[in-house]
Amino acid sequence: MESIDVQLVVPLFQQMSVYLLIAYLFSKTPLFRPLANLSSWPAHKLMVYAIFSGFCIMGTYFGQQTLDAIANTRAIGAILGGLLGGPLVGTAVGLTGGLHRYSMGGFTDVACAISTTWEGLMAGLVHAYWQRRGQTERIFNPWQALLLGVVAEGSQMLILLAVAKPFDQALALVKAIALPMMLANALGAALFMGFIRDAKFQADELASRISQRALRIARRCVGLLDDGFNARSAQAIAEVVKDETGVAAVAITDRERILGFTGMGADHHQVGRPISSAITLEAIRDNRVVFADGLTTPYQCSIAAHCELGSSLVVPLKGEQDVIGTIKLYEPKRKLFRNLNRSLGVGIAGVLSNQILHSQLQASRALLAEAELRALEAKVNPHFLFNSLNTVAAVLRRTPQDARSLILHLAEFLRGNLGRNSVTVPLSQEFAHVCHYLAIEKARFGDRLRFVEELDGALGDEKVPALAIQTLVENALKHGISRAEAGGEVRLSARLDGDLICVQVEDSAAQEPKQTDGLGLKLVRERFAALGVSCTLQLHHRPGHYTRAELTWPRGTLS
């Protein structure tokens, strides 16, 4: 019996070694990677089925003829197919391996077909158990695969005794192959699962490290591109990237010249120098990543022959439509470029491209807001100016002193419009501007208009889109005071409500607004949106008491 055991153990372990060598080589191919990621996609299930059915069949072919039967490592494929694919896939893998074994004949053909199918189903049930409990990482435990291998082969021995005939021959076979097959299949399943687990955890760890570094870089680069993609921002970003990646040098270019450079070779890679590197020009022209590792792809600094840099990764930076530049990571001649930094370089370029797009969008919004402001001023000022001059002429006949005061208010109001050089203004300046406007309008309305303004002193320097509050006041006059026979009072206030600035424009005429979201309110919301700030603007109407426009936005978000 011992001689039979030794004769089986050695061949089984030899075929297991060949099996594992093939598995190891296979683990280095792209086809192996999906096995480490559990998925319910049909394509993934089909891949698991195809791969491990092949391993089942291969295990049978590698088997050792013993007592008119085949001692083999077929169970490894069925167990792993069930663990990675679930009950349906495991059963399909086991059935395929079992039918293949059945086609080869022998007195154990039916028993082997049944037992291999059962092994795949059993492993699949383990997969389903951990998945239901939300502990899918346990599926990849090699010790679990080892235990399943022992239990699966034990089950096969029992099925052989129950199904294979004659019983005496089946019993002799079980005595000869039970222990060797348990050891070979259990150990093989555990080692194979170890390959899969290592591939999974290495990929997860690499992705986690890349994500963490990319997030740190993104966090440190926030605000650096607020003034645009230029030499100052590029130099600051290059220093951040070098600090986080640990590469020898980092360069950032636009389409024509070096914008920023830090690290080894800074003496000749000077900021402002035109791009002369062929791989950089190629990356810009073709909009693709170019990697010169100095081994398979030669690399030589195009500026200085004595440069110590020996490899370079060039990744395009993409704007709204075309490539606007590159980020370049370098390593010295005596150091290999790490795969982590290659993946990280591509990720960093994506982050920077998004930030550049964001800064371009913000600049476009600011230009749009400026254009809208100028268009609004051009539309409002002539109409308001003609009305004001007619009012001055009428007041001049009655009370020249009041006319003089009115002209001063008009002059300050126009000076405020002409002197405005920003799309946002301090609240104190906007309140003063509105007060000049209301003083002029009071001359037209007379005693029918009264106004009160209350500005929290702590908010005087907070910014607001120019003309936003004046638009609300104009609405109060147009839809409230002017429609009420007795006129009314306009109350203008600004206060702090937690982290929100709250501006209220209330008129006591209490005329119900014809529409709750007219052109004026829409313009105010669009002014905030153009500056990238979320605001809330609501109308509150209480018949016989007031109509109130309430505008709120987060403090400190406008500059």
Secondary structure, 3 states (H helix, E strand, C coil): CHHHHHHHHHHHHHHHHHHHHHHHHHHCCHHHHHHHCCCCCHHHHHHHHHHHHHHHHHHHHCCEEECCEEECCHHHHHHHHHHHHCHHHHHHHHHHHHHHHHHCCCCCHHHHHHHHHHHHHHHHHHHHHHHHCCCHHHHHCHHHHHHHHHHHHHHHHHHHHHHCCCHHHHHHHHHHHHHHHHHHHHHHHHHHHHHHHHHHHHHHHHHHHHHHHHHHHHHHHCCCCCCCCCHHHHHHHHHHHHHHHCCCEEEEECCCEEEEEEECCCCCCCCCCECCCHHHHHHHHHCCCEEECCCCCCCCCCCCCCCCEEEEEEEEEECCCCEEEEEEEEEECCCCCCHHHHHHHHHHHHHHHHHHHHHHHHHHHHHHHHHHHHHHHHHHHHHHHHHHHHHHHHHHHHCHHHHHHHHHHHHHHHHHHHCCCCCEEEHHHHHHHHHHHHHHHHHHHHHHEEEEEEECHHHCCCEEECCHHHHHHHHHHHHCHHHCCCCEEEEEEEEEECCEEEEEEEECCCCCCCCCCCHHHHHHHHHHHHCCCCCEEEEEEECCCEEEEEEEEECCCCC
